[in-house]
Amino acid sequence: MRRAKAVGFGLLGAYLLSYAYARVFVFHAVEQYTGAEGKSGPRKDYITKRDRPAGEGWEYQVFLPTIKVEEGITNYLHNR
């Protein structure tokens, strides 16, 4: 049981480390405002691959759970 936990934590650590790498070199955040002229109203950030719409590419699908968590945290912090 102890070995299974160690392997699980190791895989989780590798996943998060690879997401951090991808976040720096593959993805970027896009800001979108819902009000008039794009400057008023709540701000919504979303993460996408560079030069591609959100949701495209295998990298996006692999890291989708982590992307959604990060988007939720940043939207909460900007809109409270």
MOPAC internal coordinates of N, CA, C and O (Angstrom, degrees):
PM7 1SCF
backbone

  N    0.0000 0     0.00 0     0.00 0    0    0    0
  C    1.4464 1     0.00 0     0.00 0    1    0    0
  C    1.5406 1   111.26 1     0.00 0    2    1    0
  O    1.2310 1   121.10 1   139.10 1    3    2    1
  N    1.3149 1   115.50 1   -40.90 1    3    2    1
  C    1.4584 1   120.25 1  -179.56 1    5    3    2
  C    1.5291 1   110.96 1   -64.13 1    6    5    3
  O    1.2310 1   120.85 1   142.07 1    7    6    5
  N    1.3323 1   115.98 1   -37.93 1    7    6    5
  C    1.4587 1   120.53 1   179.83 1    9    7    6
  C    1.5321 1   110.95 1   -68.25 1   10    9    7
  O    1.2310 1   120.34 1   141.86 1   11   10    9
  N    1.3188 1   116.95 1   -38.14 1   11   10    9
  C    1.4648 1   121.29 1   178.52 1   13   11   10
  C    1.5343 1   110.57 1   -63.83 1   14   13   11
  O    1.2310 1   119.87 1   140.33 1   15   14   13
  N    1.3146 1   117.86 1   -39.67 1   15   14   13
  C    1.4681 1   120.85 1   176.67 1   17   15   14
  C    1.5174 1   111.12 1   -64.45 1   18   17   15
  O    1.2310 1   120.79 1   138.49 1   19   18   17
  N    1.3295 1   116.09 1   -41.51 1   19   18   17
  C    1.4628 1   120.34 1   179.84 1   21   19   18
  C    1.5250 1   110.42 1   -63.56 1   22   21   19
  O    1.2310 1   120.41 1   138.05 1   23   22   21
  N    1.3171 1   116.82 1   -41.95 1   23   22   21
  C    1.4642 1   120.32 1   178.16 1   25   23   22
  C    1.5270 1   109.80 1   -65.34 1   26   25   23
  O    1.2310 1   120.02 1   137.52 1   27   26   25
  N    1.3302 1   117.57 1   -42.48 1   27   26   25
  C    1.4705 1   121.50 1   178.50 1   29   27   26
  C    1.5186 1   111.78 1   -60.86 1   30   29   27
  O    1.2310 1   120.54 1   133.70 1   31   30   29
  N    1.3230 1   116.57 1   -46.30 1   31   30   29
  C    1.4642 1   119.60 1   178.57 1   33   31   30
  C    1.5258 1   111.44 1   -66.04 1   34   33   31
  O    1.2310 1   120.64 1   144.83 1   35   34   33
  N    1.3206 1   116.38 1   -35.17 1   35   34   33
  C    1.4629 1   120.19 1   177.14 1   37   35   34
  C    1.5255 1   111.76 1   -64.45 1   38   37   35
  O    1.2310 1   120.65 1   136.82 1   39   38   37
  N    1.3307 1   116.37 1   -43.18 1   39   38   37
  C    1.4629 1   120.49 1   178.08 1   41   39   38
  C    1.5277 1   111.34 1   -66.63 1   42   41   39
  O    1.2310 1   120.56 1   138.98 1   43   42   41
  N    1.3254 1   116.53 1   -41.02 1   43   42   41
  C    1.4663 1   120.01 1   177.34 1   45   43   42
  C    1.5242 1   110.81 1   -62.99 1   46   45   43
  O    1.2310 1   120.51 1   138.38 1   47   46   45
  N    1.3225 1   116.63 1   -41.62 1   47   46   45
  C    1.4545 1   120.27 1   177.84 1   49   47   46
  C    1.5182 1   112.46 1   -63.99 1   50   49   47
  O    1.2310 1   120.53 1   138.68 1   51   50   49
  N    1.3298 1   116.59 1   -41.32 1   51   50   49
  C    1.4634 1   120.20 1   178.14 1   53   51   50
  C    1.5283 1   110.97 1   -65.20 1   54   53   51
  O    1.2310 1   120.37 1   140.38 1   55   54   53
  N    1.3402 1   116.89 1   -39.62 1   55   54   53
  C    1.4604 1   121.57 1   178.46 1   57   55   54
  C    1.5249 1   110.69 1   -62.81 1   58   57   55
  O    1.2310 1   120.52 1   132.85 1   59   58   57
  N    1.3348 1   116.62 1   -47.15 1   59   58   57
  C    1.4681 1   120.01 1  -179.42 1   61   59   58
  C    1.5240 1   112.00 1   -67.59 1   62   61   59
  O    1.2310 1   120.09 1   143.47 1   63   62   61
  N    1.3120 1   117.44 1   -36.53 1   63   62   61
  C    1.4660 1   120.65 1   177.26 1   65   63   62
  C    1.5309 1   110.45 1   -66.41 1   66   65   63
  O    1.2310 1   120.35 1   138.76 1   67   66   65
  N    1.3238 1   116.94 1   -41.24 1   67   66   65
  C    1.4639 1   119.24 1   178.31 1   69   67   66
  C    1.5201 1   111.02 1   -68.93 1   70   69   67
  O    1.2310 1   119.74 1   147.72 1   71   70   69
  N    1.3484 1   118.10 1   -32.28 1   71   70   69
  C    1.4656 1   119.88 1   174.86 1   73   71   70
  C    1.5243 1   110.61 1   -66.27 1   74   73   71
  O    1.2310 1   120.33 1   138.47 1   75   74   73
  N    1.3171 1   116.97 1   -41.53 1   75   74   73
  C    1.4651 1   120.08 1   178.07 1   77   75   74
  C    1.5298 1   110.41 1   -59.65 1   78   77   75
  O    1.2310 1   120.17 1   137.48 1   79   78   77
  N    1.3115 1   117.28 1   -42.52 1   79   78   77
  C    1.4702 1   121.14 1   177.41 1   81   79   78
  C    1.5262 1   110.21 1   -62.66 1   82   81   79
  O    1.2310 1   120.59 1   132.63 1   83   82   81
  N    1.3386 1   116.47 1   -47.37 1   83   82   81
  C    1.4645 1   120.51 1  -179.51 1   85   83   82
  C    1.5235 1   110.89 1   -64.99 1   86   85   83
  O    1.2310 1   119.88 1   145.03 1   87   86   85
  N    1.3100 1   117.83 1   -34.97 1   87   86   85
  C    1.4635 1   121.34 1  -179.56 1   89   87   86
  C    1.5257 1   111.06 1   -65.00 1   90   89   87
  O    1.2310 1   120.49 1   147.00 1   91   90   89
  N    1.3063 1   116.66 1   -33.00 1   91   90   89
  C    1.4597 1   121.05 1   179.92 1   93   91   90
  C    1.5287 1   111.52 1   -80.45 1   94   93   91
  O    1.2310 1   120.16 1   138.04 1   95   94   93
  N    1.3285 1   117.30 1   -41.96 1   95   94   93
  C    1.4609 1   120.30 1  -171.03 1   97   95   94
  C    1.5300 1   115.42 1  -106.62 1   98   97   95
  O    1.2310 1   118.83 1   161.05 1   99   98   97
  N    1.3271 1   119.83 1   -18.95 1   99   98   97
  C    1.4607 1   121.74 1  -175.06 1  101   99   98
  C    1.5210 1   112.18 1  -112.40 1  102  101   99
  O    1.2310 1   120.00 1   136.93 1  103  102  101
  N    1.3274 1   117.60 1   -43.07 1  103  102  101
  C    1.4562 1   122.09 1  -174.27 1  105  103  102
  C    1.5213 1   112.06 1  -102.30 1  106  105  103
  O    1.2310 1   121.08 1   -17.93 1  107  106  105
  N    1.3304 1   115.54 1   162.07 1  107  106  105
  C    1.4546 1   121.06 1   169.37 1  109  107  106
  C    1.5281 1   108.16 1  -148.94 1  110  109  107
  O    1.2310 1   120.72 1   -19.68 1  111  110  109
  N    1.3217 1   116.23 1   160.32 1  111  110  109
  C    1.4578 1   121.68 1  -179.18 1  113  111  110
  C    1.5183 1   109.36 1   -93.41 1  114  113  111
  O    1.2310 1   121.19 1   -38.49 1  115  114  113
  N    1.3166 1   115.34 1   141.51 1  115  114  113
  C    1.4555 1   122.15 1   178.23 1  117  115  114
  C    1.5214 1   107.32 1  -117.74 1  118  117  115
  O    1.2310 1   120.47 1   -50.43 1  119  118  117
  N    1.3224 1   116.71 1   129.57 1  119  118  117
  C    1.4633 1   121.24 1   178.59 1  121  119  118
  C    1.5169 1   109.04 1   -94.94 1  122  121  119
  O    1.2310 1   120.84 1   -41.83 1  123  122  121
  N    1.3319 1   115.99 1   138.17 1  123  122  121
  C    1.4532 1   120.68 1   178.73 1  125  123  122
  C    1.5284 1   107.72 1  -137.16 1  126  125  123
  O    1.2310 1   120.76 1   -51.15 1  127  126  125
  N    1.3239 1   116.14 1   128.85 1  127  126  125
  C    1.4515 1   121.54 1   178.49 1  129  127  126
  C    1.5204 1   108.53 1  -107.39 1  130  129  127
  O    1.2310 1   120.41 1   -36.93 1  131  130  129
  N    1.3291 1   116.81 1   143.07 1  131  130  129
  C    1.4647 1   120.40 1  -174.07 1  133  131  130
  C    1.5170 1   113.75 1   -96.81 1  134  133  131
  O    1.2310 1   119.15 1   172.35 1  135  134  133
  N    1.3146 1   119.22 1    -7.65 1  135  134  133
  C    1.4573 1   121.80 1  -176.00 1  137  135  134
  C    1.5187 1   113.35 1   -87.73 1  138  137  135
  O    1.2310 1   121.75 1     6.67 1  139  138  137
  N    1.3236 1   114.25 1  -173.33 1  139  138  137
  C    1.4667 1   121.22 1  -179.83 1  141  139  138
  C    1.5155 1   110.56 1   -63.45 1  142  141  139
  O    1.2310 1   120.71 1   -42.16 1  143  142  141
  N    1.3082 1   116.25 1   137.84 1  143  142  141
  C    1.4616 1   124.96 1  -179.95 1  145  143  142
  C    1.5236 1   112.56 1    57.20 1  146  145  143
  O    1.2310 1   120.60 1  -163.06 1  147  146  145
  N    1.3184 1   116.45 1    16.94 1  147  146  145
  C    1.4549 1   120.28 1   175.96 1  149  147  146
  C    1.5056 1   115.63 1    72.45 1  150  149  147
  O    1.2310 1   119.25 1  -167.35 1  151  150  149
  N    1.3291 1   119.04 1    12.65 1  151  150  149
  C    1.4634 1   119.72 1  -176.11 1  153  151  150
  C    1.5261 1   113.87 1  -117.84 1  154  153  151
  O    1.2310 1   119.14 1   165.38 1  155  154  153
  N    1.3200 1   119.25 1   -14.62 1  155  154  153
  C    1.4551 1   119.12 1   178.49 1  157  155  154
  C    1.5218 1   109.15 1  -115.13 1  158  157  155
  O    1.2310 1   120.85 1   -10.10 1  159  158  157
  N    1.2927 1   115.98 1   169.90 1  159  158  157
  C    1.4464 1   119.76 1  -178.00 1  161  159  158
  C    1.5122 1   110.87 1    87.01 1  162  161  159
  O    1.2310 1   120.48 1    -5.93 1  163  162  161
  N    1.3124 1   116.69 1   174.07 1  163  162  161
  C    1.4659 1   118.86 1  -177.33 1  165  163  162
  C    1.5213 1   112.48 1   -69.37 1  166  165  163
  O    1.2310 1   121.93 1   -31.35 1  167  166  165
  N    1.2970 1   113.91 1   148.65 1  167  166  165
  C    1.4602 1   121.24 1   179.69 1  169  167  166
  C    1.5228 1   108.60 1   -93.49 1  170  169  167
  O    1.2310 1   120.48 1   -41.59 1  171  170  169
  N    1.3119 1   116.69 1   138.41 1  171  170  169
  C    1.4620 1   121.70 1   175.99 1  173  171  170
  C    1.5192 1   108.09 1  -125.41 1  174  173  171
  O    1.2310 1   120.97 1   -56.71 1  175  174  173
  N    1.3089 1   115.76 1   123.29 1  175  174  173
  C    1.4602 1   121.19 1   176.95 1  177  175  174
  C    1.5204 1   108.73 1  -102.18 1  178  177  175
  O    1.2310 1   120.56 1   -36.88 1  179  178  177
  N    1.2835 1   116.53 1   143.12 1  179  178  177
  C    1.4559 1   119.92 1   170.85 1  181  179  178
  C    1.5135 1   108.85 1  -141.14 1  182  181  179
  O    1.2310 1   121.63 1   -23.89 1  183  182  181
  N    1.3210 1   114.49 1   156.11 1  183  182  181
  C    1.4605 1   121.49 1  -175.00 1  185  183  182
  C    1.5194 1   108.66 1  -106.32 1  186  185  183
  O    1.2310 1   120.77 1   -43.89 1  187  186  185
  N    1.3076 1   116.13 1   136.11 1  187  186  185
  C    1.4586 1   121.33 1  -179.65 1  189  187  186
  C    1.5148 1   109.66 1  -146.00 1  190  189  187
  O    1.2310 1   121.00 1   -15.07 1  191  190  189
  N    1.3224 1   115.69 1   164.93 1  191  190  189
  C    1.4592 1   119.40 1   174.21 1  193  191  190
  C    1.5171 1   108.46 1   -69.96 1  194  193  191
  O    1.2310 1   120.91 1   -28.65 1  195  194  193
  N    1.3004 1   115.87 1   151.35 1  195  194  193
  C    1.4619 1   119.64 1   178.81 1  197  195  194
  C    1.5268 1   109.80 1   -62.20 1  198  197  195
  O    1.2310 1   121.28 1   -46.96 1  199  198  197
  N    1.3338 1   115.17 1   133.04 1  199  198  197
  C    1.4630 1   123.07 1   177.59 1  201  199  198
  C    1.5272 1   114.25 1    62.76 1  202  201  199
  O    1.2310 1   119.85 1  -155.02 1  203  202  201
  N    1.3372 1   117.89 1    24.98 1  203  202  201
  C    1.4648 1   121.58 1   177.62 1  205  203  202
  C    1.5294 1   109.35 1  -141.98 1  206  205  203
  O    1.2310 1   120.22 1   -27.67 1  207  206  205
  N    1.3398 1   117.18 1   152.33 1  207  206  205
  C    1.4619 1   118.96 1   175.03 1  209  207  206
  C    1.5312 1   111.62 1   -68.52 1  210  209  207
  O    1.2310 1   120.75 1   -21.96 1  211  210  209
  N    1.3198 1   116.16 1   158.04 1  211  210  209
  C    1.4677 1   120.78 1  -179.78 1  213  211  210
  C    1.5224 1   110.23 1   -60.75 1  214  213  211
  O    1.2310 1   120.64 1   -41.28 1  215  214  213
  N    1.3056 1   116.39 1   138.72 1  215  214  213
  C    1.4499 1   122.03 1   176.89 1  217  215  214
  C    1.5109 1   115.41 1    98.12 1  218  217  215
  O    1.2310 1   119.33 1   170.91 1  219  218  217
  N    1.2964 1   118.88 1    -9.09 1  219  218  217
  C    1.4668 1   121.03 1  -178.80 1  221  219  218
  C    1.5170 1   111.09 1   -91.46 1  222  221  219
  O    1.2310 1   121.06 1   -35.84 1  223  222  221
  N    1.3051 1   115.57 1   144.16 1  223  222  221
  C    1.4581 1   121.53 1   174.33 1  225  223  222
  C    1.5194 1   112.86 1    97.64 1  226  225  223
  O    1.2310 1   121.21 1   -30.82 1  227  226  225
  N    1.3199 1   115.29 1   149.18 1  227  226  225
  C    1.4586 1   119.81 1  -179.41 1  229  227  226
  C    1.5222 1   111.64 1   -68.50 1  230  229  227
  O    1.2310 1   120.23 1   150.35 1  231  230  229
  N    1.3202 1   117.16 1   -29.65 1  231  230  229
  C    1.4598 1   119.92 1   179.77 1  233  231  230
  C    1.5257 1   110.77 1   -61.95 1  234  233  231
  O    1.2310 1   121.15 1   139.28 1  235  234  233
  N    1.3264 1   115.41 1   -40.72 1  235  234  233
  C    1.4661 1   120.04 1   179.34 1  237  235  234
  C    1.5248 1   110.18 1   -62.55 1  238  237  235
  O    1.2310 1   120.04 1   137.71 1  239  238  237
  N    1.3203 1   117.52 1   -42.29 1  239  238  237
  C    1.4612 1   120.70 1  -178.97 1  241  239  238
  C    1.5275 1   112.03 1   -67.76 1  242  241  239
  O    1.2310 1   120.05 1   142.66 1  243  242  241
  N    1.3160 1   117.51 1   -37.34 1  243  242  241
  C    1.4651 1   120.92 1   179.78 1  245  243  242
  C    1.5178 1   110.71 1   -65.67 1  246  245  243
  O    1.2310 1   120.27 1   138.87 1  247  246  245
  N    1.3258 1   117.09 1   -41.13 1  247  246  245
  C    1.4586 1   120.87 1  -175.57 1  249  247  246
  C    1.5285 1   113.33 1   -99.67 1  250  249  247
  O    1.2310 1   119.52 1  -165.94 1  251  250  249
  N    1.3328 1   118.52 1    14.06 1  251  250  249
  C    1.4596 1   121.70 1  -176.77 1  253  251  250
  C    1.5303 1   113.39 1   -55.30 1  254  253  251
  O    1.2310 1   118.04 1   134.76 1  255  254  253
  N    1.3432 1   121.34 1   -45.24 1  255  254  253
  C    1.4696 1   118.97 1   178.79 1  257  255  254
  C    1.5305 1   112.65 1   -59.57 1  258  257  255
  O    1.2310 1   120.06 1   137.40 1  259  258  257
  N    1.3048 1   117.50 1   -42.60 1  259  258  257
  C    1.4596 1   121.31 1  -179.22 1  261  259  258
  C    1.5191 1   110.94 1   -70.30 1  262  261  259
  O    1.2310 1   119.96 1   143.43 1  263  262  261
  N    1.3251 1   117.68 1   -36.57 1  263  262  261
  C    1.4569 1   121.34 1   177.19 1  265  263  262
  C    1.5216 1   110.42 1   -62.32 1  266  265  263
  O    1.2310 1   120.25 1   135.92 1  267  266  265
  N    1.3260 1   117.14 1   -44.08 1  267  266  265
  C    1.4673 1   121.11 1  -179.51 1  269  267  266
  C    1.5278 1   111.40 1   -64.69 1  270  269  267
  O    1.2310 1   120.18 1   141.45 1  271  270  269
  N    1.3201 1   117.26 1   -38.55 1  271  270  269
  C    1.4684 1   120.22 1   176.72 1  273  271  270
  C    1.5261 1   110.22 1   -64.27 1  274  273  271
  O    1.2310 1   120.20 1   134.01 1  275  274  273
  N    1.3244 1   117.22 1   -45.99 1  275  274  273
  C    1.4691 1   120.28 1   179.41 1  277  275  274
  C    1.5226 1   111.41 1   -63.24 1  278  277  275
  O    1.2310 1   120.05 1   136.70 1  279  278  277
  N    1.3385 1   117.51 1   -43.30 1  279  278  277
  C    1.4665 1   120.50 1   177.95 1  281  279  278
  C    1.5199 1   111.53 1   -61.38 1  282  281  279
  O    1.2310 1   120.51 1   138.40 1  283  282  281
  N    1.3226 1   116.64 1   -41.60 1  283  282  281
  C    1.4594 1   120.36 1   178.78 1  285  283  282
  C    1.5183 1   112.48 1   -62.76 1  286  285  283
  O    1.2310 1   120.51 1   137.32 1  287  286  285
  N    1.3107 1   116.63 1   -42.68 1  287  286  285
  C    1.4644 1   120.62 1   179.17 1  289  287  286
  C    1.5163 1   111.33 1   -64.95 1  290  289  287
  O    1.2310 1   120.30 1   133.27 1  291  290  289
  N    1.3391 1   117.04 1   -46.73 1  291  290  289
  C    1.4724 1   118.88 1  -178.25 1  293  291  290
  C    1.5255 1   111.46 1   -67.86 1  294  293  291
  O    1.2310 1   119.46 1   141.77 1  295  294  293
  N    1.3295 1   118.64 1   -38.23 1  295  294  293
  C    1.4588 1   119.84 1   177.42 1  297  295  294
  C    1.5202 1   111.78 1   -65.65 1  298  297  295
  O    1.2310 1   120.28 1   141.69 1  299  298  297
  N    1.3243 1   117.07 1   -38.31 1  299  298  297
  C    1.4648 1   120.73 1   176.83 1  301  299  298
  C    1.5275 1   110.51 1   -62.95 1  302  301  299
  O    1.2310 1   120.23 1   134.51 1  303  302  301
  N    1.3169 1   117.16 1   -45.49 1  303  302  301
  C    1.4593 1   120.46 1  -177.81 1  305  303  302
  C    1.5182 1   112.51 1   -67.05 1  306  305  303
  O    1.2310 1   119.86 1   144.95 1  307  306  305
  N    1.3360 1   117.88 1   -35.05 1  307  306  305
  C    1.4692 1   120.35 1  -178.34 1  309  307  306
  C    1.5249 1   113.12 1   -81.57 1  310  309  307
  O    1.2310 1   119.72 1   157.81 1  311  310  309
  N    1.3140 1   118.13 1   -22.19 1  311  310  309
  C    1.4602 1   120.70 1  -174.02 1  313  311  310
  C    1.5191 1   114.21 1  -108.95 1  314  313  311
  O    1.2310 1   119.52 1  -168.25 1  315  314  313
  N    1.3119 1   118.53 1    11.75 1  315  314  313
  C    1.4676 1   117.99 1   179.22 1  317  315  314
  C    1.4796 1   112.39 1   -94.56 1  318  317  315
  O    1.2310 1   120.10 1   180.00 1  319  318  317

